[in-house]
Amino acid sequence: MHTIKLKPNRDKNARKHHPWIFSGALAKTSSNIGPGEIVRGEDSQGEFVAYGYYNAKSQIAVRLLEWDEHARIDRAWWLKKIRSSIERRKSILENKGTDSCRLLFGESDFLPGLIVDKYASFIVIQTLTAGIDRVKSDIVSILDELLHPDGVYEKSESGAREMEGLPESSGVLAGAEPSGLLTITENSHKFLVDIRSGQKTAFYLDQRENRKIVSGYAAGQEILDCFCYTGGFSVYALEAGAKSATLVDSSEQSLKIASENLKLNGLNQRPHEIIEEDVFRILRRFREQGRVFDMAILDPPKFAPNKASLKKALSAYKDINLLASQIVRPGGILVTFSCSGAVDVQTLQTVLFWAAADSGRQIQILKALSQGEDHPRLATFPESEYLKGFVCRVI
């Protein structure tokens, strides 16, 4: 096993179990270490810090896995880690009204670079780093051993792989490939998901708890569901007694599935409208037309994939929140989210301050929202908190 050494005083975060070591923290490193190879990390005095896997092509040069110097990182080690992560989801997996959730959430489940989602009887994985790619076959066999899925499908199409020097990779890794759309159950609601070409791994599992919370405000309300994807928030809202739902997204394919999801839940006869349009454009049009709603839901894509794009992203977040607040009836509800890791909770609240100041409305924050419990936030890894949101009242 190769050894990498840290520069003086650059071992503190690693000793506190932050899982990333950036290239700038390393002393001169051997060029013979293969991408993703397990290394022994030592401080500048030669004292053991942790084991991790190394990639010279990535700014995050080492992703730490194990702080026990006597541990052996082999298949049995991976089996133990994966089994423990699945067991931590026991309460979700035993819920008869839900058959889909995230089983492994990378660093937050102590396996950097590995995402595993369960969709009914299928498993979807993302291997986002060279270190995980090296043990992909072991991971697939372990998942098959523990869960006996109908199939394991890879959707490693994230930009994170490019930063690791890896090409995109997708396709069946074990078992069968779904013949078409899968039907999953979430809080007793039914949804069609496309694990081959859907966004992320297929469905926004991280919003499961938020969909339920938001639906508690929906009874009797006219709902505007922006960036609706396949209609998750609208299905919950209509089931909860919403008067109507207007679904807006720029993806024709997503809206087709949203329409099918309404039918699947027996909601297609409820008043609803499906609009294929750019959300910024439609919000301006509604404002010009004087069209108003009792509740607006904003669940946009990641406007700020990194800190370099933050300024532009904040302008976009402010714009949609300003526009939405102007078409919500006084006393109505605005639900707003950001899934950009570069935007923290305080920054999103500041965006609402800007939007309120320029819209002529007051915005009261009623409830803070975050990612579901199957997407845990690790205390020693604040970067694991990426989804944040607010339920607000517009005055």
Secondary structure, 3 states (H helix, E strand, C coil): CEEEEECCCCCHHHHCCCCEEEHHHECCCCCCCCCCEEEEEECCCCCEEEEEEECCCCCEEEEEEECCCCCCCCHHHHHHHHHHHHHCCHHHHCCCCCCEEEEEEHHHHCCCCEEEEEECCEEEEEECCHHHHHCHHHHHHHHHHHHCCCEEEEEECCHHHHHCCCCCEEEEEEECCCCCCEEEEECCEEEEECCCCCCCCCCCHHHHHHHHHHHCCCCCCEEEEECCCCCHHHHHHHHCCCCEEEEEECCHHHHHHHHHHHHHCCCCCCCEEEEECCHHHHHHHHHHHCCCEEEEEECCCCCCCCHHHHHHHHHHHHHHHHHHHHCEEEEEEEEEEECCCCCCHHHHHHHHHHHHHHHCCCEEEEEEEECCCCCCCECCEHHHCCCEEEEEEEC
